[in-house]
Amino acid sequence: MPIINSIAAQADELTEWRRDIHAHPELGFEEHRTSELVAARLAAWGIAVTRNIATTGLVGTLKRGHSARSIGIRADMDALAMSEENDFPHASRNPGRMHACGHDGHTTMLLGAAKYLAESGNFDGTVHFIFQPAEEGGGGGRVMVEEGLFRRFPCDMVFGAHNDTSLPVGTMAAVEGAVSAASDRFWIRITGRGGHAARPHRSIDPVVVGSHVVLALQSIVARRTDPLDSAVLSITQFHAGSAGNVIPQEAVLNGTVRTLSAPVQDEIERLMPQIAEATAAAHGAAAKVEYQRGYPQVVNAPEPTARAAQAAARLLGAEHVIRARPPGMGGEDFSYMAQAVPGCFVRIGQAQGSVGATPVHNPKYDFNDAILPIGASFWASLVEQELARS
């Protein structure tokens, strides 16, 4: 595996950076420490830094030679609002905050590539290192684009990456077309009639009604969606009541819808209020649905995908680069950048036996530091490939 020698030699340093970020997780638009750390390192390497994009986001710009060519590489920085259950020394020190998706690793890999490229300068053109806040639901990618990211930092192509706990170390996926689902959110407020738990017949119990709504909504995917059209409807929260002997007045449900086609997305948005309202009415209650469109699909454009696959093949060998794979149902706000500029979002395998195989968004998750040199070398090699000297 031809990892760049100077990057491989800094594996321990990269691990130290990554674990420091892991120990100090910050939520979306609150990544002040992480942003400061990134900015300080980029500046120390002679990379121009522009801060306060989408609040805590920043861009490092490095130019060599005279070519007008330019590319962008994006890493996300935020953590999740969940508690970590690991007991290693670099576990989260911020209660209720955890790097459970590997953004600490993504940030570190891009920093490693930036350091190498600043030192080697073996390219002709401009590379923009994009450090994005608030990927986990805050839409930091959308905000950066809306604030003029590509107007201020023009890019011919933009690239992003995510660790993949289902792929072994030494493999990557660079797949043309849709690679992630559209990700929407919804809230359902059930209004019944509160009362004493000993006399339910005098009440309209929103807990019971809400339970029927949960079951009824599952029929959308099971019976109203073509089996060949993938969709996921998950109700992840059910809030009601304040005491064990009180039937509450209201119950609130919320969750997420994931789809791979616009017609299915439209149909689910149309059906949800109909089913929830009719189900509630059948029990004498009322339901109100708020449906919020979220991240669009990430769609990898042909040219940048081919270019990313070429760089990955040179690094890992063509037999270790996956070019065809079904899209995942997770959401990813790199989609906004790929809508604005031709882009490619790759997956970097991190499973190594039991190491790196714990799923993301799990309280026991940790990024596999063994792939830090791989990711940093991939980004550096991609820049040298795309901005090759004449």
N, C-alpha and C positions, 0 to 999 in steps of 0.2 A: 504494500500500500504506500504509494509515493507521497507521503505527507511532506510538506515543505520543512526542510531540516531545521531552519531557525525557529519555526513555529513549534515543531516537536520539542525542541530544546527548552521552550518556555511553558511546557505542559503544567509544571508545578505552579508556576506563576498564574496561569490561566485558572487553574483549580482554586487557588487562593482568592482570586477576584470573584469567581462564581460563588464560592461558599460565603464570602462576605456579603454579597448581594442577597443570597438566600437567607442569611441570618437576619437581614433587615428589610423584610418585605413591605411594600407600600401599595396602596390601592390606586386605582385609576385617577389621574389628574392630581395625585398627591405624592408622586414619585420624586420628591424634592431631594432627598439624599442620593438616590440613584442617579438622578439627572446631574447633580453636582459632581458626583464621582466620575461619570462618563465625560462630562465637559472638561474637567480638570485633566484627565488622562489625554484626551484628544488634543487639548491646547499644549500640553507638555511635549507632544510629538510633532508640533508645528502644524497641526490641522486647524483651519479656520472654523470657529464654532459660532453658530447662530442659535440662540436660546429662546425660550418662552413662546414656542409654537405649540398651540393647543395646550397652553398653560405650562406643562412640565416637559414637553417634547423639545427635541433639539436636532440640529443637522450639523454634521461635520463635513467640510468640503476640502478635498485634496486635489490639486491640479498639478499635472506634470506635462511638459512639452507644450505644443501649440495646437493640438487637434481640438476641433469643436465637439467631438464625440463625448457623451456623458452617460453614466448609468447611476441608478440609485439602488442601495441595498438597505433593507428595513429590518430592524429588530424591535420587538415589543419589550416593555420594561415592567409592567404592572403585575401585581400579585392578586390572589383571591381572598375574599372575606370568609376564611375558614380557619379552623385551628389545626395545627400540625401535631401529629402523633409520633413523629420520629424522636429518638433520644440521642442522636449523634451531636457532636459539639457545635455544628453549624445550623442546628435547627432554629426555627423562627424565634426571635426575641421580642416580637411584637404580637401580643395576644390577639387572637382572632384574625390574624393575617398569615398567609402562607404562599410561598412560591410553589404551587401545586400543579403548574402547567409547563414549567421549564423556561419561563421568560428570563430567569436569571442566567440560564445557559445561552439563550439566544443573544442576549446583550453581550455576554462575555465573548462569544465566538466572533461577533462583529468587531468588538474592541481588538481582539487578537489580530484580525485581518487588517484593521486600520493601522495598528502599530507596525506590522510587517510592511505594508505598502508605503507608509511614511518613511521607513528606513531604507527600503529597496528602491522605490521610485521607478520600478521597471514597467512603466506604462506611459501612454501618451493620450491625455484627455483629462476628464474630470470625473471623480467618483464622489457621490454624496452618500454619507453614512447617516441613515435616518433612524433615529431612536424615538420610537413612538410610545406615548402613554395610552393607558385606558383601552386595551384591547378587550378585556374581560367585561364586555357589556356597555362600556362607556362610549364606544365609537370614536376612539382617538384618531383612527385612520381617517374617518370621515371629516373630523374637525381639522386635521392637518391639511387635507385637500381643500376644504372650504376656506381655510386661511391662506391659500395661495402657495401650497408646498411646491407644486411643479411649475408655477409661474416664477417663483423666486429661485428655484433650484431645478432648472430644466433637465429632464432625463429622457434619453432615447428609449430606455427600457428600465423597468423596476423589478427587483427580485426580493423575495422573502422566503423564510424557512421555518419549519417547526420540527421539533424532535418527534419521533414516532416510536412508541413503546411496543408496537407489534412487528417492527422490522429489526433484524439483527444489525449489530454494529458492523460497519463496512459496506452497508447498502444504502441507496438513496432512491427516491421516487421522483421522477420528473415527467408528469403526465399532462398531455395537451387536453384542453377543454375544461369542463366543470370538475372541480376537485373537492368542493365543499357545498353544503346546503345553504339555502336561505334560512335565516334564523329569526323568527318572530316571537313576540311575547304577548300574553293575554292575562287579563284580570276579570274575574266574574264575581259580582256581588249578589248574594242571595238574600232577599229580605223576606222574613217570615213574621211570626208574632211570638214574642217572648212570653215566658211564664214560668210557673213552678214545675220542677221536674217530676213532682208527684202527680201532676194533673196535665199530662201531655195533650189530652183531648181538647183542652181549652187554648192550646197554642198551635202554631204552625212551625214545626221544628226545622230551622234552616240547615241543621246538620244532616238530618235525614234527606231533605230535599237536595242538598249539595252532593250527598253520596249518590243519589240517583242521577244527578247531572254528570258526575264523574264517569259513571258507567255508560250513560247515553252518549257522551262525547267520543268514547272509544269506537263507537259504531261508524264514525266518519271514516277512519282509516280502514276498519275491518269490512265495511259494507258500502261505503259511498265513494271509495277511491279505487281506481283500476289497480289490480294487484301488481301490474308491471310498473306503476308509478310509485316510487318510494315516498313515504311520508311518515313522520313521527309526531304524535301529539302526546305530550307528557304533562300531567298536572303534578306539580312538584311541591305545592304548599296548600294547606287547608287550615284556615284560621277561624276559630269560632269559640265563643264562650269565655267566661271568667270565673265560674264557680261550678262545683260538682252537682249542685242542686238547683241550677237555673238553666232553663232552656233559653238560649240567646235569641236576640232579635235578628241578628245578621250572621252570615258566614261569608268569608272571602276566599276564593280559590285563585291561584295563579300558576302559570306554567309556560311552556314553550311549544312552538310548532316548527318543524323542520321539513322543508320541501326541496325538490330538485327541479321543479318546473313551475313557471308562472301560472298556468291554468289551474294546477292543483292548489297552489298557494291561494289564488283568488277564490276557489271553490270552498276551501276550508274556512277562510275568513267569512264567506257568505253563510255557510251552514252553522257555524258555532253559535251565533246569536239565536237563530231559529230553534235549534235543538235545546239550548239552555233555557230560553224563555218559555218554550212549550212544555218542557219537563217541569219547570218550576210552577207554571200555571196549573198543571194537572194536579199539583199538591196544594194549591191555594196560595202559593208564594209568588214572588216576582224575582226575575233575574235581569241583571244588566251586564253586558259584555263590553269590555274595552279591549280592542285588538290593536296592537302596535307593530308595524312593520319594522324589522331589524336589519341585520346585515344581509346584503345580497349574496348570491353565490360567488365564490372565487372561480373565475374562468381564466385558465392559463392560455395565453395567446400562442400561436404556432411558433413564431420566430424565437422569442425569448425562451420558450420551453426547449426547443432544439438546442439553443446555445447553452442553457443550463445543463442539459443532458450530456452535451459534448464535454463540458468542463468536469462534470461528475465522472464521466467515463475515463478521462485522462487521470483522474485522481484515484478511482477505485477499480477501474476495469469495466468495460461495457457490460459484462455479464452480471455485474452487481448494481446496475442502474435499471430500475423498473420503469418501463415506458407506457404500460397499460395497466389500469387499476380502477375499480369502481370508485366513484366519489364517496367521501365520508359524509355523515349527517351532522357533523359539528359545524358551527358557524365561525367565521374568521373575518375580521374587518380589514384585512389586506385587500379585500374585494374592492373597496373604494379606490385604492391606489391603482389596482389593475383595471378599473373602469376608466381612469383618467389617462393612464399611460400603458402601453403594451407591457404585460407583466407575466411573471411565473413564480409560483409558490411551490417550493420543493419540500419533501419530507426526508429527514435524516434519521436512519435507524439507530436506536440506542439500546436495544435489548441484548444482553450478554449473560445468558443463563437467567438467574433470578435478579441479577443487577440490571436496573434500567427497564424492567418489565412491568413494574407496578403502574396501573393506568393513571393518566393525568386526572386531576380533580379528586384525587384520593388522598386522605390525610397521611398516608404512608409513602407518598410519591417522593422521589428525588431524582434530579437530573443526573445522568451518567457522565461523569467528568471525562471518561475515556474518549468521548466524541468531540471534546472541545477542540483539539488540534485538527480533527477532520473537518469540522464546520468552518474554522478559521482558514484552513488551507483551501477549502472549496471557494470561499468568498474571494480570497486573494488570487487564486488561479482563474476565477471567472473574470475578475477585473483585468488581469494580465492578458487574458484571451480576448476580451471584447475591446480593450483599449491598447492592443498590441502596437508596438512601435513599427513604423514602416521600414 
